[in-house]
Amino acid sequence: MALALAQARRAGDLGEVPVGAVVVHRGKVIGRGHNAPISGHDPSAHAEIMALCEAATALENYRLDDCELFVTLEPCAMCAGAMLHARLKRVVFGALEPKMGAAGSVVDLFSIAELNHQTQVQGGVMAAECAAVLQDFFREKRQSTKRDSQPVRDDALRTPASRFNDLPGYPWQAHYVSDLPSLQGLRLHYLDEGPQDAPLTWLCLHGNPTWSYLYRRMIPVFLAAGHRVIAPDMIGFGKSDKPKKDAAHSFSWHRQVLLDLIQRLGLHNIVLTVQDWGGLLGLTLPMEAPENYAGLLVMNTTLATGDVPLSPGFLAWREMCAKQPDFDVARLMQRSNPTMSAEECAAYNAPFPDRGHRAALRAFPPMVPDHLDADGAAISRQAREFLQHDWQGQSLMAVGVQDPVLGLPVMQALHAMIRGCPEPMRVESAGHFVQQQGEGIAHAAVRYFQAPKLESAPN
């Protein structure tokens, strides 16, 4: 039955209803099959029929007298008839099929005494596992239908899903929410991996011009430790909806969206994991509910409080964005991370097929608070006071030393703002997007946040 389950999963991967079957002759598998009516345009291409045909070819006989068939779902009438015609010795199935089952659920063709061949039947073998494969498949189908039916607001765009097909190192299932109060009908994408009752939840917040793809090398490490990972795409980025107008974006609005998402998902034991704008926004969040946060993992970011000048590197970046609003994101990533493959760099361009999808990329650089009354400056000053005097969680910094925008000098200033933060880890060869070399940081962070609170930071 485990072999039949493997066939069922193969069917599911191909978009077919996940049912699998194998035929065994004297202890040897001679036939395998999985559902294929959709791809084959064949209503008879059920898993059992496919397995029977392969077995008959192997034995060079349409009679399969000394054979047993294992299938993950109770056979339908068509398949049951084929099994009886093949004169199988025994049929073993997993989950019941209450709507079409012909081995007792709706009818029982195998119990008709008048037939000239009697086949033994046994049901319920690994029934829970077989049913789970089907339930997961149809749950995802329902979610997909719901996602596809969610209309796009007239003032927003949605990147075609095809642009995210087969991205290297990004295999995770998409999750969407559109009914948060702050979203007002916009659809926000996020990753949600790992057990909901995990001891730690890593809330990974990206910056501009990246998206949750930035954390693809760190997420597997967190998951391997048995932890949960939430990685949203901010509105305007990644798989989330993209308002058409630059003016739709503001510091306060994006911050509120994050607060609403955290509340909706009921997150606790959070290790806030931030970079770039992920920190500008994210470091203002813990003071709203300190009891929900276990730690901070801070990488190449800052707090923009409006009473401290922005770094020369950031001002140069802001000027470049103003002069070249249509800059090539893939080329930027390649320059910053020469070891990345062309396919990985292209993945950062995937959310932005044209200029209309790039409003957030244009809006975010001038949104960084640079004077006392700027949107976000006051709340950032409050966050600075909280982090300096009231923060009780653990903290860890990792710095890409080659970053010309938010590198070591900026991070040292931020380090002084966070109570109890040990000296930063320095990644000498990394730049602004230090997550591209994030496996080592992630391993160190897992060890650090699971260790006693007074442990010093790893090198």
Beta strands, then each sheet from edge to edge (+ up, - down):
strand 1: 20-25
strand 2: 28-34
strand 3: 67-73
strand 4: 90-95
strand 5: 120-122
strand 6: 156-157
strand 7: 175-177
strand 8: 188-193
strand 9: 201-205
strand 10: 228-232
strand 11: 242-243
strand 12: 270-275
strand 13: 293-299
strand 14: 394-400
strand 15: 425-427
sheet 1: 2+ 1- 3+ 4+ 5+
sheet 2: 6+ 11-
sheet 3: 7+ 8- 10+ 9+ 12+ 13+ 14+ 15+
end
